[in-house]
Amino acid sequence: MARSVIVDSGFLVALVRRDDAAHGWASAVSGRLPAPWHTCEAALSETFFVSGPALRQVVAALLARDLLVCDFSLRIEQQAILALMEKYADVPMSLADACLVRMTEVLPDPVLLTTDSDFHIYRRHSRQVIPCLLPQSVKSA
């Protein structure tokens, strides 16, 4: 089992929105992988932006209970993140995606929970596949 569970905004939105196509998957996965889950401020910003007020409260509660932690520093990792965004400019790579890829490089034994198939394109440490879990419907996308 992974020691560092990293979550992106797609996973968080799917987890809190019952009408999301990936909600069942996110709920099932969340029960198998222990908290705390790690994320970055950019992914949280995306999550809060697309969630309605009631759903924001659910995400805020995860943060308040330390089930979701944001302990990643853009300032410290800035050079590596900007290099990733430049490398994957043709995808294009968002700031949140670059932060999450970098988190897979610096956290021990990571697994990324995501609904974004671009993480099959990105590589950690230049050549390593990013260990991630996606809903079945996204894997072939």
Secondary structure as GFF3:
##gff-version 3
##sequence-region A 1 141
A	DSSP	beta_strand	4	7	.	.	.	ID=ss1
A	DSSP	alpha_helix	9	16	.	.	.	ID=ss2
A	DSSP	alpha_helix	23	32	.	.	.	ID=ss3
A	DSSP	beta_strand	37	38	.	.	.	ID=ss4
A	DSSP	alpha_helix	41	50	.	.	.	ID=ss5
A	DSSP	alpha_helix	53	64	.	.	.	ID=ss6
A	DSSP	beta_strand	68	69	.	.	.	ID=ss7
A	DSSP	alpha_helix	74	87	.	.	.	ID=ss8
A	DSSP	alpha_helix	95	106	.	.	.	ID=ss9
A	DSSP	beta_strand	110	113	.	.	.	ID=ss10
A	DSSP	three_ten_helix	117	120	.	.	.	ID=ss11
A	DSSP	beta_strand	123	124	.	.	.	ID=ss12
A	DSSP	beta_strand	128	129	.	.	.	ID=ss13
A	DSSP	beta_strand	132	133	.	.	.	ID=ss14
A	DSSP	alpha_helix	136	139	.	.	.	ID=ss15
###
